[in-house]
């Protein structure tokens, strides 16, 4: 790639992923409004449908969310009646998130959302699987890289 092309916005992997993520979230919005969830609440519920009764820290790690983002989101899900938050009886430092009956039942309302999204993308299930595999491969590559040490010295 020519040097003058290197820093063009349309040539940035990071921007393509960022823009795609924003557009994908927009496509989800009307689908999720039907079941009363935001996108972040939706992925949180999916994680809980996969594995119920998890600690906030385990859930945050699974979703790549810090506690500052996750805590208000969990409070809203609790207020909606989808989850409970209780201190772990074995370790009071941990808060365990559990689905309520209402939260478990919400899964049935959400089950067709992935198919509806593929329809909006005009993509077949096979194309959706291929896209997902490519994104998962990219994520695996990023997770395999050597950790970069933070610069602890101030810029002078």
C-alpha positions as CSV (number, residue, x, y, z in Angstrom):
1,X,0.0,0.0,0.0
2,X,1.3,3.4,-0.9
3,X,2.4,5.6,2.0
4,X,-0.2,8.3,1.1
5,X,-2.9,5.5,1.3
6,X,-1.8,4.2,4.7
7,X,-3.6,6.7,6.8
8,X,-6.8,7.0,4.7
9,X,-9.9,6.3,6.9
10,X,-11.3,3.7,4.5
11,X,-8.0,1.7,4.7
12,X,-8.2,1.3,8.5
13,X,-9.3,-2.1,9.9
14,X,-10.2,-0.5,13.2
15,X,-12.5,2.0,11.5
16,X,-14.2,-0.6,9.3
17,X,-14.9,-2.7,12.4
18,X,-16.1,0.3,14.5
19,X,-18.4,1.5,11.7
20,X,-19.7,-2.0,11.1
21,X,-20.4,-2.5,14.8
22,X,-22.4,0.8,15.0
23,X,-24.4,-0.1,11.9
24,X,-25.1,-3.6,13.2
25,X,-26.2,-2.2,16.6
26,X,-28.7,0.0,14.6
27,X,-30.1,-3.1,12.9
28,X,-30.6,-4.8,16.2
29,X,-32.4,-1.8,17.8
30,X,-35.9,-2.4,16.4
31,X,-35.7,-6.1,17.0
32,X,-34.7,-5.6,20.6
33,X,-37.3,-2.9,21.3
34,X,-39.9,-5.7,20.7
35,X,-38.5,-7.5,23.7
36,X,-37.6,-4.4,25.8
37,X,-33.8,-4.7,25.7
38,X,-30.9,-2.6,24.6
39,X,-28.1,-4.2,22.6
40,X,-25.8,-4.5,25.7
41,X,-28.7,-5.9,27.8
42,X,-29.3,-8.4,25.0
43,X,-25.8,-9.7,24.9
44,X,-25.8,-9.8,28.7
45,X,-29.0,-11.9,28.7
46,X,-27.5,-14.2,26.1
47,X,-24.5,-14.8,28.3
48,X,-26.8,-15.6,31.3
49,X,-29.0,-17.9,29.2
50,X,-25.8,-19.8,28.4
51,X,-24.6,-19.9,32.0
52,X,-26.8,-18.8,34.8
53,X,-25.7,-17.8,38.3
54,X,-22.4,-16.2,37.6
55,X,-20.4,-13.6,39.4
56,X,-20.4,-10.0,38.2
57,X,-16.6,-10.3,37.5
58,X,-17.1,-13.5,35.5
59,X,-19.9,-11.9,33.5
60,X,-17.8,-8.8,32.9
61,X,-14.9,-10.9,31.6
62,X,-17.2,-12.9,29.3
63,X,-18.7,-9.7,27.8
64,X,-15.5,-7.6,27.8
65,X,-17.2,-5.0,30.1
66,X,-15.8,-3.3,33.2
67,X,-17.8,-3.1,36.4
68,X,-18.5,0.6,35.8
69,X,-20.4,-0.3,32.7
70,X,-21.9,-3.6,33.9
71,X,-23.3,-2.5,37.2
72,X,-25.8,0.1,36.0
73,X,-26.8,-2.3,33.2
74,X,-27.4,-5.1,35.7
75,X,-29.4,-2.7,37.9
76,X,-31.7,-2.0,35.0
77,X,-32.1,-5.7,34.2
78,X,-32.9,-6.3,37.9
79,X,-35.5,-3.5,37.9
80,X,-37.1,-5.0,34.8
81,X,-37.4,-8.3,36.7
82,X,-35.1,-10.3,34.5
83,X,-32.3,-11.0,37.0
84,X,-31.4,-10.9,40.7
85,X,-28.2,-9.7,42.2
86,X,-27.2,-11.3,45.5
87,X,-24.0,-11.6,47.6
88,X,-22.3,-15.0,47.3
89,X,-22.9,-16.9,50.6
90,X,-19.4,-18.4,50.3
91,X,-17.6,-15.1,49.6
92,X,-19.4,-11.9,50.4
93,X,-17.0,-9.9,48.1
94,X,-18.7,-11.5,45.1
95,X,-22.2,-10.7,43.7
96,X,-23.9,-13.5,41.9
97,X,-26.2,-12.7,39.0
98,X,-29.1,-15.1,38.4
99,X,-32.0,-15.2,36.0
100,X,-35.5,-14.9,37.3
101,X,-38.3,-16.9,35.8
102,X,-39.2,-13.8,33.7
103,X,-35.6,-13.6,32.5
104,X,-35.5,-17.2,31.5
105,X,-38.8,-16.9,29.6
106,X,-37.5,-13.9,27.7
107,X,-35.2,-16.3,25.9
108,X,-38.2,-17.6,23.9
109,X,-39.1,-14.1,22.7
110,X,-35.5,-13.6,21.6
111,X,-34.9,-16.9,19.9
112,X,-35.7,-15.6,16.3
113,X,-33.6,-12.4,16.6
114,X,-30.4,-13.9,14.9
115,X,-32.5,-15.1,12.0
116,X,-34.3,-11.8,11.6
117,X,-30.9,-10.0,11.6
118,X,-29.6,-12.3,8.9
119,X,-32.7,-11.4,6.8
120,X,-32.0,-7.7,7.3
121,X,-28.4,-8.3,6.0
122,X,-29.8,-10.3,3.1
123,X,-27.5,-13.1,4.2
124,X,-28.0,-16.8,4.3
125,X,-27.3,-18.8,7.5
126,X,-24.1,-20.1,5.8
127,X,-23.0,-16.6,5.0
128,X,-23.7,-15.6,8.6
129,X,-21.6,-18.6,9.8
130,X,-18.8,-17.6,7.6
131,X,-18.9,-13.9,8.8
132,X,-18.9,-15.1,12.4
133,X,-16.0,-17.5,11.8
134,X,-13.9,-14.7,10.3
135,X,-14.6,-12.3,13.1
136,X,-13.9,-15.0,15.7
137,X,-10.6,-15.7,13.9
138,X,-9.7,-12.0,14.1
139,X,-10.6,-12.0,17.8
140,X,-8.4,-15.1,18.4
141,X,-5.5,-13.4,16.7
142,X,-5.9,-10.3,18.9
143,X,-6.0,-12.5,22.0
144,X,-2.9,-14.4,21.1
145,X,-0.7,-11.3,20.7
146,X,1.9,-10.6,23.3
147,X,0.6,-8.2,25.9
148,X,1.8,-4.6,25.3
149,X,3.1,-3.1,28.5
150,X,1.6,0.3,29.4
151,X,3.8,3.3,29.1
152,X,4.2,4.4,32.7
153,X,6.4,7.3,31.9
154,X,4.8,10.6,31.2
155,X,5.4,12.4,27.9
156,X,7.7,15.3,28.4
